[in-house]
């Protein structure tokens, strides 16, 4: 039986000597059936973890692609409870991190959410707008329910703040690679930012033993391969969600295979 815990999966990846591929998908976009198909096929396409996004009406950290996917999913009737039902039905065999804004969790009830998410098979939670120490009561309720809290590190965070966030993060630290919202950004590609990303990754690693993943703006296989050479994992979101909407779950899975292939080739060459 596969280990769907965050720690277990990272241990396996270290043994294999490869970087993690972490796709983000919006629950219910373009519909629930497509989400189920993607969840069921992600591991076979090369994913090591999945971020399952809970649609929200005010996704301020997200770019136009994920914003549009959230609005469409909400219009189609998706909710936090519905996202957890999708996860429970799919059981993808790899760790799933529920990616949500705080308001849906508060409306659901933090303790109730943690219990239901664990029951559905979630391995952790990332709450976009819950900075470290801003709401200790909610943090305690999530942890008490057995949900590791993954934390975001912004490119504007001071060195001291990075250390605080890194020490508080469980499962892994998610480093945002650039300023702005999520989405493709070919004009200022990863190649122009590799030195800065490497410096931030090193700062985080000096503060914690948990893995460091990088996301925001990774839209091409070569970009994923470049980041895989710096960090422990690569998050892909908007470019994949776009394929879910304009193509199909299978189109998104095929693209995931291309990313995995590029990352593996780069790892072999190194």
C-alpha positions in Angstrom: 0.0 0.0 0.0 1.4 3.4 -1.0 2.4 5.9 1.7 0.2 9.0 1.3 1.8 11.0 4.2 3.9 14.0 3.4 6.9 12.6 5.3 6.7 9.2 3.8 6.6 10.5 0.2 9.5 12.9 0.8 11.5 10.0 2.2 10.8 7.9 -0.9 11.8 10.8 -3.1 15.1 11.3 -1.3 15.9 7.6 -1.8 15.2 8.0 -5.5 17.2 11.2 -5.7 14.5 13.1 -7.7 12.6 16.3 -7.3 8.9 16.3 -6.6 6.3 17.4 -9.2 3.3 19.0 -7.6 0.4 19.9 -9.8 -2.4 22.3 -8.6 -5.9 21.7 -9.8 -9.1 23.6 -8.9 -11.8 21.3 -7.5 -14.8 21.3 -9.8 -13.1 22.9 -12.9 -14.1 22.5 -15.6 -16.4 20.1 -13.7 -16.3 17.5 -11.0 -15.8 14.6 -13.4 -12.7 16.2 -14.9 -11.3 16.8 -11.4 -11.9 13.1 -10.5 -10.2 12.0 -13.7 -7.2 14.2 -13.1 -6.9 13.1 -9.4 -7.1 9.4 -10.5 -4.4 9.8 -13.2 -2.0 12.3 -11.7 0.3 9.7 -10.0 0.6 7.7 -13.3 1.5 10.9 -15.1 4.4 11.6 -12.8 3.0 13.6 -10.0 4.3 13.1 -6.5 1.8 15.3 -4.6 -1.3 17.1 -5.6 -2.6 20.5 -4.5 -6.4 20.4 -4.5 -7.6 24.0 -4.7 -10.9 24.9 -3.0 -12.7 27.5 -5.1 -13.3 30.8 -3.4 -15.1 34.0 -4.5 -12.2 36.4 -3.7 -9.0 34.5 -4.7 -6.8 37.6 -4.4 -3.4 35.7 -4.6 -4.4 34.1 -7.8 -4.0 35.2 -11.4 -6.7 35.4 -14.1 -6.6 31.7 -15.0 -7.1 30.3 -11.5 -9.5 33.1 -10.6 -11.7 32.2 -13.6 -11.5 28.5 -12.7 -12.6 29.3 -9.2 -15.6 31.3 -10.4 -16.6 28.6 -12.8 -16.3 25.9 -10.2 -18.4 27.9 -7.8 -21.0 28.5 -10.5 -21.1 24.8 -11.0 -21.9 24.2 -7.4 -18.5 23.3 -6.0 -17.7 24.0 -2.4 -15.2 23.0 0.3 -17.4 20.1 1.3 -17.6 19.1 -2.4 -13.9 19.3 -2.8 -13.4 16.9 0.1 -16.0 14.6 -1.3 -14.0 14.5 -4.6 -10.9 13.7 -2.8 -12.6 10.9 -0.7 -13.9 9.4 -3.9 -10.7 9.6 -5.9 -8.1 8.4 -3.4 -5.2 9.2 -5.8 -2.6 7.2 -4.0 -0.2 10.1 -3.5 -0.4 12.8 -0.8 -2.9 15.6 -1.4 -2.6 19.0 0.1 -5.9 20.9 0.4 -5.2 24.5 -0.9 -7.7 27.0 0.5 -8.3 30.5 1.6 -9.2 31.0 5.2 -12.9 32.0 4.9 -14.2 28.7 3.5 -12.5 26.9 6.4 -13.9 29.3 9.0 -17.4 29.0 7.5 -17.0 25.2 7.6 -15.4 25.2 11.1 -11.7 24.7 11.4 -11.9 21.6 13.7 -14.7 20.1 11.6 -12.7 20.8 8.4 -9.5 19.2 9.8 -11.4 16.0 10.8 -13.3 15.8 7.5 -10.1 16.5 5.4 -8.2 13.7 7.2 -11.1 11.4 6.7 -11.2 12.2 3.0 -7.5 11.4 2.7 -5.8 14.8 2.9 -2.2 14.8 3.9 -1.9 18.5 4.7 -3.4 21.9 4.2 -2.1 25.2 2.8 -4.1 28.2 3.8 -3.1 31.1 1.5 -4.1 33.9 3.7 -3.1 32.5 7.1 0.3 33.9 7.8 2.3 32.4 10.7 1.0 33.5 14.1 -1.9 35.6 12.8 -4.6 33.2 14.2 -3.0 30.8 16.6 -6.4 29.3 17.6 -7.1 28.2 14.0 -3.6 26.9 13.6 -4.1 24.8 16.8 -7.4 23.4 15.6 -5.9 22.4 12.2 -2.9 20.7 13.9 -5.1 19.0 16.5 -7.0 17.4 13.6 -3.7 16.0 12.3 -3.3 18.3 9.3 0.3 19.5 8.7 0.3 23.2 7.9 2.3 24.0 4.8 3.5 27.6 4.7 4.2 30.2 1.9 7.4 32.3 1.8 7.0 35.5 -0.2 9.8 37.0 -2.3 9.5 40.1 -0.2 9.9 38.4 3.2 12.9 39.5 5.2 15.6 37.0 6.1 14.3 36.9 9.7 10.7 36.4 8.6 11.8 33.6 6.2 13.4 31.8 9.1 10.2 32.2 11.2 8.0 30.8 8.4 10.4 28.0 7.6 10.5 26.8 11.2 6.7 26.9 11.5 6.1 25.0 8.2 5.2 21.3 8.2 5.5 18.9 5.3 7.3 21.4 3.1 7.9 25.1 2.6 6.4 26.7 -0.5 8.6 29.4 -1.9 6.8 31.9 -4.2 9.3 32.5 -7.0 8.3 36.0 -7.9 6.2 39.0 -7.1 2.6 39.2 -8.2 -0.2 36.6 -8.6 -0.1 33.1 -9.9 0.2 32.6 -13.7 2.5 32.2 -16.6 5.2 34.7 -17.0 7.4 33.9 -20.0 8.7 37.5 -20.2 10.6 37.1 -16.9 11.3 33.5 -17.1 12.9 31.3 -14.5 16.3 31.6 -16.2 16.4 35.3 -15.2 15.7 34.4 -11.6 17.6 31.3 -10.9 20.3 32.9 -8.8 17.6 34.7 -6.6 15.6 31.5 -6.2 18.7 29.5 -5.3 19.6 32.1 -2.7 16.1 32.0 -1.1 16.1 28.2 -1.1 19.5 28.2 0.7 18.1 30.7 3.3 15.1 28.4 4.0 17.2 25.3 4.1 19.5 26.9 6.7 16.5 27.3 9.0 14.6 24.0 8.6 15.1 20.4 7.5 11.7 20.2 5.7 11.8 20.2 1.9 11.5 23.4 -0.1 9.3 23.6 -3.2 9.0 26.5 -5.7 5.9 27.7 -7.6 4.4 30.7 -9.4 5.1 31.3 -13.1 6.3 27.8 -14.1 4.7 27.3 -17.5 7.1 25.2 -19.6 9.0 21.9 -19.2 12.4 23.6 -19.3 11.3 25.9 -16.5 10.3 23.0 -14.3 13.6 21.3 -15.0 15.5 24.4 -14.1 13.7 24.7 -10.8 14.1 21.0 -10.1 17.8 21.5 -10.1 17.5 24.1 -7.3 14.7 23.0 -5.0 13.2 19.8 -3.7 10.0 20.2 -5.7 8.2 22.1 -8.4 4.6 23.4 -8.3 2.7 23.9 -11.5 -0.7 25.6 -11.4 -2.1 28.1 -13.9 -0.6 26.4 -17.0 -2.2 23.1 -15.9 -5.5 24.6 -15.0 -5.6 26.3 -18.4 -5.2 22.9 -20.0 -8.0 21.5 -17.9 -10.3 24.2 -19.1 -9.4 24.4 -22.8 -8.6 20.8 -23.4 -9.4 18.0 -20.9 -8.1 16.2 -17.9 -6.2 14.0 -20.3 -4.6 17.0 -21.9 -3.5 18.2 -18.5 -2.2 14.7 -17.6 -0.2 14.5 -20.9 1.4 17.9 -20.2 2.3 16.6 -16.7 4.1 13.7 -18.3 6.1 16.2 -20.4 7.1 18.1 -17.3 8.1 14.9 -15.5 10.2 13.8 -18.5 12.0 17.2 -18.6 12.7 17.1 -14.9 14.0 13.5 -15.0 16.2 14.2 -18.0 17.7 17.2 -16.2 18.3 15.1 -13.1 20.0 12.4 -15.0 22.2 14.9 -16.8 23.2 16.4 -13.5 
